[in-house]
Amino acid sequence: MSRHFHTTALVAARKRIPPTVKLRPPILPTINNITVKEDHPLWQFFHEKKFVRDQSEVAFTGRAWSVQELRRKSWEDLHGLWHVCLKERNKLEREIHIFRQQGDNPVGSDYQKLNDEIHKSMWRIKQVLTERDHALKNAQKEFKVNGDQYLQEFREKYLTAENVETNEWYDKLERLQQAIFGIPEFLDADFKVDLRFVQGVKYIGQLKFDRFAEQIGRTDLAPLRDVAELYTLFEESASAEGVAEACAKIDEYRENDIVIPASKEVQVVQGFVQEKLESLEAE
């Protein structure tokens, strides 16, 4: 036992630090020792990668967006404006927090004023979107009662309009698709086609054909036989050129002598949508 204890003590003694060893000063951490990727997402909380902007860079000279101005904006414009406001508020909130840590700092008040105006714009964007949401729900309720009449009136106006190849009519078609048939402007990979979607595809496809078939000399294709032909028209642009391209594809499709039955329409259109999404991802 004593021999084992004696051996252990000797081993432990060898690990003691000799008194002659010189201790070096510790390496103090500095920002030069830290490297951050140029595309790091946290840079979005900094304006041009500055810790805090100068007061002149945030001089408050503008105003918040008014509700009347925002009502004229499209869905995409409102979404983009919200994103810009959110990013700017993230920067301002971080800078305001720094000023608060320094105590009462009059410089920070300019940052707070700008932050408040941007917040006011965001609140008004939400108000406009809420108005549109209520209008959409009311329109959908009314459509359940007078839907067929509304679609017939829209069809008559579209077919008799002097020129429908305009941004105004393109916007009207997009709003009709989304409000009445629930067809969004952009589809994601998880989108599920339903009967309402198929009805919208058939209505829009037939509408485009009836408007431009005579103009491009393709009335020979009437009547359109199935949802595949109508989807081809639906997918192309609402113009004479777009319908002409769709008619050329329909000619190729009819060479196969295939007609999609009504019971398979939802399944077939779901396949078309999936193929389109996959082709876009491949690009």
Backbone bond lengths (Angstrom), bond angles and torsions (degrees), N, CA, C in turn:
res aa  C-N    CA-C-N  psi(-1)  N-CA   C-N-CA  omega(-1)  CA-C   N-CA-C  phi
1 M - - - 1.454 - - 1.515 110.57 -
2 S 1.373 115.30 -46.05 1.463 118.08 -176.96 1.525 110.85 -65.68
3 R 1.357 116.07 -36.36 1.455 118.75 -179.70 1.530 110.44 -65.96
4 H 1.306 117.31 -40.58 1.466 121.34 178.78 1.522 110.50 -64.15
5 F 1.350 116.80 -42.86 1.463 121.33 179.47 1.529 110.14 -64.88
6 H 1.331 116.83 -40.57 1.462 121.50 -179.33 1.529 110.52 -63.88
7 T 1.312 116.92 -41.87 1.469 120.82 179.35 1.518 111.35 -63.56
8 T 1.331 117.10 -42.33 1.467 121.29 179.32 1.515 111.31 -62.92
9 A 1.282 117.90 -40.20 1.462 121.58 179.60 1.522 110.97 -63.60
10 L 1.332 116.99 -39.38 1.456 119.92 179.02 1.527 111.76 -65.69
11 V 1.326 115.47 -41.38 1.471 119.67 179.28 1.514 110.70 -63.22
12 A 1.337 116.24 -42.87 1.462 120.54 179.89 1.516 111.05 -66.11
13 A 1.315 116.66 -34.65 1.465 119.79 -178.60 1.516 111.55 -65.82
14 R 1.303 118.22 -31.18 1.462 121.85 -178.83 1.537 111.94 -68.06
15 K 1.335 117.01 -19.57 1.462 120.28 -177.13 1.519 112.61 -88.18
16 R 1.312 117.64 -2.78 1.448 119.93 179.55 1.527 110.24 -71.68
17 I 1.316 115.62 145.76 1.461 120.98 -178.46 1.523 109.03 -76.60
18 P 1.298 118.36 125.35 1.475 120.14 178.82 1.515 110.53 -62.86
19 P 1.301 118.84 146.56 1.483 121.71 -179.07 1.515 113.12 -67.56
20 T 1.329 118.35 -13.58 1.468 120.89 -177.10 1.521 113.15 -87.62
21 V 1.332 118.32 -6.03 1.468 121.04 -177.94 1.519 109.87 -71.15
22 K 1.339 116.90 130.99 1.456 121.83 178.61 1.534 110.07 -92.77
23 L 1.297 114.89 126.88 1.465 119.92 178.47 1.519 110.19 -85.10
24 R 1.322 115.84 129.12 1.460 121.00 179.29 1.527 109.92 -87.24
25 P 1.298 118.24 150.08 1.477 120.17 178.54 1.530 110.09 -65.70
26 P 1.316 117.96 145.34 1.468 120.55 -179.25 1.528 111.27 -67.17
27 I 1.319 115.21 152.75 1.467 120.80 177.39 1.524 107.88 -82.81
28 L 1.303 115.89 113.31 1.460 119.78 -178.14 1.527 110.22 -73.52
29 P 1.334 117.58 136.70 1.469 119.73 178.46 1.525 111.09 -69.61
30 T 1.301 116.77 132.92 1.464 122.42 176.15 1.515 108.89 -132.21
31 I 1.303 114.93 165.30 1.468 118.97 -179.42 1.518 111.31 -67.11
32 N 1.343 116.09 -20.91 1.463 119.34 178.70 1.523 111.73 -68.50
33 N 1.328 116.66 -20.37 1.463 120.49 178.98 1.523 112.51 -83.59
34 I 1.328 116.52 -5.30 1.465 120.95 -175.49 1.522 109.38 -111.61
35 T 1.299 116.69 129.83 1.465 121.88 175.68 1.522 109.00 -118.02
36 V 1.311 115.69 134.17 1.466 122.02 -179.35 1.522 108.59 -120.60
37 K 1.304 116.95 137.00 1.457 121.07 178.79 1.526 110.50 -62.38
38 E 1.325 115.24 144.09 1.460 119.87 -179.31 1.524 111.92 -64.50
39 D 1.314 116.98 -29.05 1.467 120.40 -178.30 1.528 112.27 -100.96
40 H 1.327 117.20 20.34 1.466 119.41 179.62 1.531 109.50 -63.39
41 P 1.340 118.40 131.97 1.476 120.39 -176.00 1.526 114.34 -61.31
42 L 1.333 117.96 -25.16 1.464 119.56 -179.55 1.526 112.70 -69.96
43 W 1.341 117.52 -13.95 1.458 118.95 175.08 1.525 111.23 -63.15
44 Q 1.319 117.66 -19.97 1.460 120.20 179.91 1.527 111.91 -68.69
45 F 1.320 117.66 -11.54 1.462 121.37 175.03 1.531 111.73 -89.54
46 F 1.319 117.05 2.25 1.463 121.74 -179.00 1.523 109.13 -124.45
47 H 1.316 116.22 138.49 1.459 121.23 176.64 1.522 109.27 -84.52
48 E 1.329 115.13 112.22 1.466 121.51 -178.84 1.528 111.61 51.53
49 K 1.342 115.22 35.73 1.464 123.31 175.18 1.536 113.08 63.69
50 K 1.323 115.95 26.37 1.464 120.50 176.16 1.517 109.49 -93.37
51 F 1.340 115.68 145.39 1.460 119.43 179.01 1.526 110.40 -64.99
52 V 1.324 116.41 -50.07 1.464 122.54 175.68 1.524 107.83 -143.56
53 R 1.306 116.64 134.96 1.457 120.24 177.99 1.531 111.63 -73.96
54 D 1.320 115.31 155.31 1.461 120.23 172.89 1.520 109.56 -70.79
55 Q 1.303 115.94 158.25 1.458 120.39 -178.91 1.524 111.19 -60.95
56 S 1.328 117.17 -34.29 1.464 120.66 -179.47 1.523 112.21 -65.45
57 E 1.330 116.88 -24.83 1.460 120.65 -178.09 1.524 112.63 -79.36
58 V 1.311 117.29 -15.83 1.465 120.60 179.05 1.521 110.34 -120.42
59 A 1.331 116.44 23.82 1.465 120.16 -179.97 1.520 109.35 -56.48
60 F 1.316 116.17 124.85 1.467 121.78 -174.78 1.524 109.37 -83.01
61 T 1.347 116.28 106.96 1.464 121.02 -179.68 1.522 112.62 -126.12
62 G 1.322 117.98 -9.21 1.460 120.44 -176.15 1.511 112.45 -101.46
63 R 1.327 114.51 -157.39 1.460 121.44 179.75 1.517 108.20 -149.55
64 A 1.307 115.40 168.94 1.466 120.23 177.64 1.527 110.12 -75.21
65 W 1.337 116.10 155.43 1.462 121.06 174.79 1.525 108.95 -67.11
66 S 1.316 115.87 139.94 1.465 119.82 177.13 1.523 109.76 -86.34
67 V 1.321 116.33 158.48 1.464 120.92 178.42 1.522 110.31 -62.31
68 Q 1.320 117.37 -39.04 1.461 121.27 -179.74 1.529 111.29 -61.88
69 E 1.319 117.08 -39.73 1.467 120.53 178.39 1.524 110.92 -67.90
70 L 1.307 116.21 -41.26 1.465 120.21 -177.50 1.517 112.14 -69.27
71 R 1.316 118.09 -29.34 1.463 120.86 179.00 1.523 112.21 -64.33
72 R 1.312 117.27 -22.00 1.466 121.19 179.81 1.526 112.08 -85.32
73 K 1.320 116.89 -7.93 1.459 121.11 -176.58 1.528 111.16 -85.39
74 S 1.332 114.91 150.40 1.465 120.49 176.56 1.522 110.10 -78.64
75 W 1.343 115.21 171.52 1.466 119.97 176.99 1.530 110.14 -57.93
76 E 1.341 115.83 -43.14 1.457 119.88 -177.49 1.529 111.44 -65.84
77 D 1.334 116.27 -40.48 1.468 119.43 179.05 1.529 111.28 -63.80
78 L 1.331 116.48 -42.20 1.464 119.94 179.74 1.524 111.01 -64.95
79 H 1.326 116.06 -40.86 1.466 119.86 178.51 1.529 110.44 -63.05
80 G 1.344 116.48 -45.04 1.456 119.85 179.32 1.518 112.54 -64.40
81 L 1.335 116.39 -40.63 1.464 120.46 179.20 1.527 111.01 -65.40
82 W 1.335 116.72 -40.37 1.472 120.61 177.69 1.529 110.46 -60.39
83 H 1.320 115.99 -42.90 1.463 120.39 -178.42 1.526 110.81 -65.16
84 V 1.335 117.09 -41.64 1.464 120.88 178.21 1.526 110.64 -63.38
85 C 1.329 116.43 -44.61 1.469 120.79 179.13 1.525 111.20 -62.55
86 L 1.323 116.18 -41.52 1.465 120.13 -178.89 1.525 111.31 -63.39
87 K 1.326 116.81 -43.69 1.462 120.28 179.58 1.528 111.17 -64.32
88 E 1.335 116.78 -40.50 1.460 119.66 179.77 1.526 111.07 -67.33
89 R 1.323 117.25 -38.39 1.464 119.98 178.37 1.526 111.22 -66.75
90 N 1.316 117.15 -35.29 1.464 119.67 176.25 1.530 110.81 -59.70
91 K 1.326 116.14 -42.10 1.468 119.92 178.52 1.525 110.87 -66.26
92 L 1.326 115.85 -45.06 1.460 119.79 -177.68 1.528 111.91 -66.09
93 E 1.329 116.87 -41.95 1.462 120.06 -179.56 1.528 110.95 -61.59
94 R 1.307 117.15 -38.52 1.467 119.89 178.25 1.527 110.48 -65.98
95 E 1.334 116.33 -43.23 1.462 119.65 -179.53 1.532 111.46 -68.10
96 I 1.338 116.50 -38.90 1.469 120.35 177.60 1.522 110.44 -62.67
97 H 1.325 116.40 -38.82 1.472 120.50 178.20 1.526 110.66 -61.18
98 I 1.313 116.47 -38.32 1.469 120.00 178.98 1.523 110.64 -65.36
99 F 1.334 116.88 -42.08 1.466 119.99 179.04 1.530 111.11 -65.33
100 R 1.324 116.68 -36.60 1.466 119.59 178.76 1.520 111.12 -64.23
101 Q 1.305 116.77 -35.75 1.462 120.02 177.99 1.524 111.75 -65.93
102 Q 1.325 116.41 -24.39 1.458 120.86 179.96 1.524 112.53 -87.74
103 G 1.327 117.23 2.76 1.458 120.40 -179.33 1.512 111.11 89.88
104 D 1.324 117.53 -160.59 1.462 122.50 179.66 1.521 109.23 -67.87
105 N 1.318 115.02 109.77 1.460 120.80 -179.14 1.519 108.46 -126.37
106 P 1.339 118.90 112.23 1.467 120.30 -177.46 1.517 113.58 -63.05
107 V 1.337 117.24 -23.72 1.460 120.12 179.44 1.518 110.72 -63.13
108 G 1.342 116.72 -36.64 1.457 120.71 -177.19 1.510 114.13 -65.65
109 S 1.326 118.78 -17.12 1.463 120.87 -178.93 1.518 111.69 -65.72
110 D 1.328 118.08 -33.46 1.462 120.73 177.50 1.524 110.78 -64.48
111 Y 1.308 115.84 -38.43 1.462 120.43 177.99 1.534 109.84 -64.80
112 Q 1.327 116.23 -40.89 1.462 120.66 -178.61 1.523 111.35 -67.59
113 K 1.335 117.36 -38.79 1.464 120.40 178.93 1.522 110.93 -62.74
114 L 1.326 115.84 -44.98 1.463 119.81 178.64 1.519 110.70 -64.31
115 N 1.318 116.45 -40.64 1.464 121.13 178.26 1.527 111.18 -61.38
116 D 1.321 117.01 -40.61 1.469 121.05 179.98 1.529 111.44 -65.31
117 E 1.320 117.14 -39.47 1.468 120.11 -179.91 1.527 111.10 -68.60
118 I 1.318 116.55 -39.22 1.467 119.65 177.33 1.524 110.18 -65.83
119 H 1.327 116.10 -40.59 1.467 120.00 176.94 1.526 110.73 -61.60
120 K 1.316 116.94 -36.93 1.462 120.96 178.07 1.533 110.62 -64.32
121 S 1.330 116.74 -39.94 1.467 120.37 177.04 1.523 110.95 -62.43
122 M 1.333 116.46 -42.38 1.461 120.35 -179.63 1.524 110.71 -65.57
123 W 1.320 116.90 -38.78 1.459 120.17 177.95 1.520 110.30 -62.86
124 R 1.323 117.65 -38.67 1.461 121.28 -179.89 1.523 111.71 -72.74
125 I 1.323 117.11 -31.92 1.468 119.67 173.91 1.523 109.88 -61.66
126 K 1.328 116.98 -43.87 1.465 121.06 177.55 1.524 110.76 -62.17
127 Q 1.335 116.98 -37.12 1.463 120.19 178.72 1.524 110.77 -63.56
128 V 1.334 117.20 -44.55 1.465 121.14 179.91 1.527 110.63 -64.42
129 L 1.329 117.21 -41.76 1.462 120.41 178.81 1.527 111.18 -65.55
130 T 1.328 116.76 -36.08 1.465 120.20 176.44 1.520 110.75 -65.27
131 E 1.323 117.00 -41.24 1.465 120.80 176.76 1.526 110.77 -59.44
132 R 1.322 116.41 -43.86 1.462 120.25 -179.10 1.527 111.16 -67.31
133 D 1.319 115.62 -36.75 1.462 119.02 178.61 1.525 110.92 -64.28
134 H 1.336 116.85 -43.48 1.468 120.33 177.42 1.525 110.93 -64.56
135 A 1.336 116.61 -40.68 1.465 120.40 179.19 1.523 110.76 -63.68
136 L 1.338 116.41 -39.18 1.460 120.53 179.02 1.523 110.98 -64.79
137 K 1.328 116.65 -45.34 1.465 119.97 -179.75 1.528 111.45 -64.49
138 N 1.333 116.65 -39.33 1.466 119.67 177.77 1.525 110.99 -65.65
139 A 1.337 116.09 -39.58 1.463 119.83 179.03 1.527 111.03 -65.40
140 Q 1.333 116.21 -38.75 1.467 119.44 179.04 1.523 111.39 -66.46
141 K 1.342 117.02 -37.29 1.461 120.03 176.51 1.523 110.89 -65.09
142 E 1.327 115.48 -43.47 1.464 119.70 179.84 1.519 111.02 -66.91
143 F 1.335 115.76 -33.81 1.462 119.45 -178.47 1.523 111.41 -65.57
144 K 1.327 116.65 -32.46 1.463 119.18 178.64 1.519 111.67 -61.71
145 V 1.344 116.10 -26.53 1.463 121.01 -178.89 1.521 111.05 -93.27
146 N 1.338 116.58 -46.53 1.467 121.12 -174.47 1.525 111.88 -119.27
147 G 1.325 117.75 28.71 1.457 121.17 -174.58 1.507 114.33 -62.48
148 D 1.308 117.40 -48.24 1.463 120.65 -177.65 1.520 111.18 -62.10
149 Q 1.313 116.30 -40.29 1.463 120.32 179.20 1.528 110.75 -64.85
150 Y 1.323 116.46 -41.11 1.466 120.03 -179.72 1.525 110.68 -64.38
151 L 1.331 117.46 -44.87 1.461 120.72 -179.87 1.523 111.48 -64.15
152 Q 1.316 116.84 -36.63 1.458 120.30 178.01 1.528 110.83 -66.35
153 E 1.324 116.99 -41.35 1.466 120.72 178.39 1.529 110.89 -65.84
154 F 1.325 116.49 -40.16 1.466 119.94 178.37 1.524 109.87 -63.85
155 R 1.320 116.27 -41.35 1.464 121.26 179.97 1.525 110.85 -61.20
156 E 1.322 116.92 -44.98 1.464 120.80 -179.12 1.524 110.96 -63.26
157 K 1.326 116.81 -42.06 1.465 120.23 179.20 1.531 110.94 -65.57
158 Y 1.326 116.49 -38.75 1.464 120.50 -178.20 1.526 111.13 -68.65
159 L 1.324 116.33 -41.61 1.463 120.36 -177.02 1.520 112.49 -74.14
160 T 1.313 117.85 -26.63 1.466 121.08 -177.11 1.525 113.13 -99.79
161 A 1.325 118.02 -5.69 1.468 120.78 179.44 1.523 110.05 -64.71
162 E 1.319 115.50 146.07 1.463 120.15 -178.02 1.519 111.62 -63.92
163 N 1.316 117.09 -41.43 1.462 121.97 -178.94 1.525 109.23 -148.22
164 V 1.318 116.79 121.26 1.467 120.49 179.60 1.525 112.06 -107.42
165 E 1.325 116.56 -0.38 1.467 119.81 177.88 1.526 109.20 -88.42
166 T 1.315 115.07 60.17 1.463 122.57 -179.50 1.522 109.01 -132.37
167 N 1.322 116.32 159.59 1.467 120.68 178.43 1.523 111.41 -61.66
168 E 1.327 116.27 -33.28 1.465 119.82 179.84 1.521 111.04 -62.30
169 W 1.336 116.74 -45.91 1.462 119.43 -179.52 1.525 111.67 -73.73
170 Y 1.328 117.15 -33.59 1.466 119.05 175.73 1.528 110.09 -60.54
171 D 1.334 116.09 -42.61 1.468 120.44 178.61 1.524 111.26 -65.14
172 K 1.334 116.70 -38.60 1.466 120.14 179.29 1.524 110.82 -62.90
173 L 1.333 116.75 -41.72 1.464 120.06 178.63 1.526 111.06 -64.30
174 E 1.325 117.17 -41.80 1.469 120.35 179.51 1.520 111.32 -63.77
175 R 1.328 116.07 -42.37 1.468 119.45 179.63 1.521 110.93 -66.48
176 L 1.324 116.54 -38.17 1.472 120.31 177.91 1.521 110.37 -62.87
177 Q 1.326 116.46 -46.17 1.459 120.85 -179.47 1.519 111.93 -58.81
178 Q 1.318 115.81 -43.10 1.462 119.19 -175.99 1.521 111.97 -77.47
179 A 1.328 117.28 -43.77 1.463 120.59 -174.69 1.522 112.30 -73.14
180 I 1.319 117.37 -41.07 1.466 120.91 -173.85 1.523 112.14 -91.67
181 F 1.332 116.00 -42.15 1.467 119.22 -173.19 1.531 113.55 -110.78
182 G 1.316 117.66 -1.22 1.461 120.42 178.25 1.507 114.27 66.96
183 I 1.333 117.29 29.54 1.462 121.47 179.61 1.524 108.52 -93.43
184 P 1.323 119.05 108.23 1.471 120.68 -178.42 1.518 111.16 -73.86
185 E 1.324 114.87 160.60 1.463 119.28 178.71 1.522 111.12 -68.41
186 F 1.328 116.69 -36.18 1.457 121.64 179.77 1.527 108.97 -123.12
187 L 1.323 115.90 136.22 1.460 121.77 -179.83 1.526 109.49 -106.75
188 D 1.337 115.63 147.78 1.461 119.76 174.97 1.523 109.40 -111.59
189 A 1.326 115.27 174.27 1.464 120.58 -173.92 1.524 112.67 -65.49
190 D 1.325 118.12 -22.80 1.465 121.58 -177.46 1.528 112.96 -93.29
191 F 1.328 117.19 5.83 1.466 119.59 -175.94 1.528 110.52 -68.01
192 K 1.338 115.54 135.81 1.454 122.22 179.83 1.527 109.87 -113.95
193 V 1.313 115.44 125.54 1.464 121.57 178.33 1.519 109.27 -77.44
194 D 1.337 116.33 135.78 1.461 120.92 175.48 1.522 109.47 -125.93
195 L 1.319 116.62 -178.51 1.461 121.23 -177.02 1.525 111.35 -62.60
196 R 1.319 116.42 -36.93 1.465 120.50 178.93 1.527 111.03 -63.06
197 F 1.313 117.07 -40.80 1.462 121.74 177.13 1.523 110.33 -61.39
198 V 1.323 116.68 -45.27 1.464 121.25 -179.73 1.525 110.72 -62.66
199 Q 1.317 117.25 -40.47 1.462 120.46 177.73 1.525 110.97 -60.81
200 G 1.320 116.63 -39.31 1.457 120.58 177.15 1.516 112.16 -65.58
201 V 1.332 116.71 -41.57 1.462 121.02 177.60 1.524 110.44 -59.94
202 K 1.309 116.88 -44.01 1.466 121.29 -178.27 1.527 111.37 -68.14
203 Y 1.333 116.75 -39.90 1.466 120.07 -178.76 1.529 110.57 -67.60
204 I 1.338 117.37 -48.48 1.462 121.22 -177.96 1.525 110.79 -67.20
205 G 1.332 116.99 -41.42 1.457 120.17 179.11 1.520 112.15 -61.25
206 Q 1.328 117.10 -45.75 1.461 121.30 178.85 1.528 110.98 -65.82
207 L 1.323 116.32 -37.26 1.463 120.99 -179.74 1.528 110.82 -62.83
208 K 1.310 117.25 -45.01 1.465 120.77 178.80 1.525 110.92 -63.59
209 F 1.318 116.80 -42.74 1.462 120.38 -179.06 1.525 110.79 -63.54
210 D 1.315 117.39 -46.57 1.464 120.83 -179.07 1.524 111.58 -63.63
211 R 1.317 117.30 -30.57 1.460 120.54 -179.11 1.525 112.29 -75.14
212 F 1.337 118.09 -40.45 1.458 120.44 -170.10 1.527 114.76 -112.75
213 A 1.318 119.72 -8.59 1.467 121.01 -174.39 1.522 111.87 -58.49
214 E 1.314 117.07 -47.28 1.465 120.13 -179.28 1.522 110.97 -67.77
215 Q 1.310 117.26 -37.82 1.465 121.74 -178.70 1.521 111.64 -62.61
216 I 1.337 117.99 -37.41 1.467 121.30 -178.03 1.526 111.96 -98.74
217 G 1.334 117.25 4.58 1.455 121.04 177.48 1.514 114.73 69.92
218 R 1.342 117.76 39.46 1.457 120.95 -179.83 1.522 112.20 -124.14
219 T 1.313 117.47 33.36 1.466 119.89 175.84 1.524 111.41 -68.82
220 D 1.345 116.81 -10.89 1.463 120.37 179.39 1.524 112.19 -65.51
221 L 1.331 117.05 -19.24 1.463 119.94 -179.37 1.526 112.66 -79.67
222 A 1.313 117.50 -14.63 1.473 120.46 -179.15 1.525 110.30 -73.11
223 P 1.329 117.13 142.93 1.469 126.66 -5.35 1.532 111.58 -81.40
224 L 1.314 115.87 149.74 1.461 120.58 175.99 1.522 108.92 -66.76
225 R 1.324 116.50 138.81 1.464 119.44 -165.57 1.527 115.13 -90.79
226 D 1.335 117.75 -35.86 1.467 117.66 -174.93 1.524 111.20 -153.71
227 V 1.331 115.18 -178.64 1.459 121.01 -175.06 1.525 111.88 -68.67
228 A 1.330 118.10 -24.57 1.463 120.24 178.60 1.525 110.53 -65.09
229 E 1.326 116.76 -42.00 1.462 120.43 178.38 1.531 110.82 -68.04
230 L 1.315 116.32 -40.75 1.464 120.29 179.67 1.529 111.09 -67.35
231 Y 1.321 117.01 -36.48 1.464 119.81 177.97 1.529 110.70 -66.35
232 T 1.319 116.78 -37.30 1.464 120.39 177.49 1.520 111.02 -59.50
233 L 1.331 116.68 -41.65 1.463 121.16 177.03 1.529 111.11 -69.82
234 F 1.310 115.99 -39.88 1.465 120.96 179.47 1.523 111.65 -60.17
235 E 1.317 116.91 -38.99 1.458 121.68 -174.35 1.524 112.65 -73.55
236 E 1.329 116.92 -29.34 1.461 119.99 -179.35 1.526 110.67 -79.41
237 S 1.321 116.32 165.44 1.462 121.62 -178.39 1.522 110.87 -67.64
238 A 1.332 115.81 154.42 1.469 121.82 -179.21 1.524 109.33 -82.99
239 S 1.323 115.45 67.86 1.461 121.89 -179.02 1.515 108.80 -147.86
240 A 1.331 116.11 166.41 1.461 120.01 178.96 1.525 110.43 -61.68
241 E 1.319 116.85 -40.10 1.459 120.62 179.05 1.521 111.26 -65.23
242 G 1.326 116.84 -43.47 1.456 120.17 179.71 1.515 112.64 -63.87
243 V 1.325 117.47 -42.24 1.464 121.04 179.46 1.523 110.29 -68.06
244 A 1.330 117.92 -35.76 1.465 120.80 177.47 1.528 110.60 -62.67
245 E 1.324 117.33 -41.59 1.466 120.86 177.27 1.525 110.62 -64.22
246 A 1.325 116.61 -40.69 1.464 120.27 178.84 1.522 110.76 -63.95
247 C 1.326 117.63 -39.94 1.466 120.93 -179.73 1.525 111.13 -64.80
248 A 1.331 117.03 -36.21 1.463 120.20 176.97 1.528 110.52 -63.93
249 K 1.323 117.29 -39.35 1.465 120.83 176.93 1.526 111.25 -67.52
250 I 1.326 116.54 -35.53 1.470 120.18 178.48 1.522 110.26 -65.64
251 D 1.342 117.52 -36.74 1.466 120.85 176.39 1.524 110.36 -58.29
252 E 1.323 117.07 -44.92 1.463 120.88 179.01 1.526 110.78 -65.94
253 Y 1.311 116.20 -39.70 1.467 120.76 -179.30 1.524 111.27 -63.43
254 R 1.324 117.70 -39.20 1.466 120.84 -177.07 1.521 112.74 -71.45
255 E 1.319 116.87 -16.80 1.463 119.48 176.33 1.522 111.15 -64.78
256 N 1.339 116.90 -24.59 1.468 120.80 179.14 1.517 112.65 -81.62
257 D 1.326 116.73 -10.93 1.462 122.14 178.42 1.534 111.57 54.93
258 I 1.340 115.41 48.42 1.464 121.67 179.26 1.522 108.89 -114.52
259 V 1.332 116.48 138.29 1.459 121.98 176.14 1.528 107.82 -129.17
260 I 1.324 116.92 123.56 1.465 121.82 -178.32 1.526 109.27 -79.72
261 P 1.336 118.82 123.08 1.468 120.34 177.29 1.525 111.24 -72.08
262 A 1.321 116.39 157.98 1.467 121.48 -178.15 1.526 111.70 -60.44
263 S 1.314 117.53 -32.05 1.466 120.97 -177.73 1.527 112.82 -68.84
264 K 1.328 117.35 -16.93 1.464 121.62 -177.66 1.529 112.66 -107.16
265 E 1.328 117.74 5.10 1.461 120.36 -172.35 1.523 112.91 -62.08
266 V 1.330 117.65 -47.20 1.463 120.56 -178.51 1.524 110.55 -61.87
267 Q 1.319 116.63 -44.77 1.460 121.32 -178.89 1.530 111.29 -63.44
268 V 1.323 116.59 -42.48 1.465 120.82 -178.27 1.528 111.00 -67.20
269 V 1.326 117.05 -45.00 1.467 120.28 179.91 1.528 110.64 -64.95
270 Q 1.326 117.64 -36.57 1.467 120.46 175.44 1.526 110.17 -59.22
271 G 1.324 116.55 -39.94 1.462 120.34 177.09 1.518 112.26 -65.07
272 F 1.344 116.76 -40.96 1.465 120.30 177.44 1.527 111.19 -60.86
273 V 1.324 115.59 -44.74 1.465 120.62 -179.17 1.525 110.49 -63.52
274 Q 1.322 116.89 -42.49 1.461 120.82 -179.74 1.525 111.13 -64.08
275 E 1.330 116.94 -41.65 1.463 120.59 178.22 1.527 110.93 -62.25
276 K 1.332 115.83 -40.30 1.465 120.01 179.48 1.524 110.79 -64.00
277 L 1.320 117.32 -43.58 1.463 120.97 179.88 1.526 111.31 -64.16
278 E 1.317 116.57 -40.85 1.463 120.38 179.78 1.521 111.48 -65.96
279 S 1.336 117.16 -38.60 1.463 120.26 178.54 1.524 111.54 -66.48
280 L 1.340 116.66 -36.24 1.463 120.30 177.98 1.521 111.21 -68.49
281 E 1.343 116.90 -38.21 1.462 120.44 178.19 1.523 110.93 -66.47
282 A 1.332 116.32 -35.51 1.463 120.29 -179.73 1.522 111.86 -67.25
283 E 1.328 116.03 -29.08 1.463 119.94 179.00 1.517 110.89 -72.08
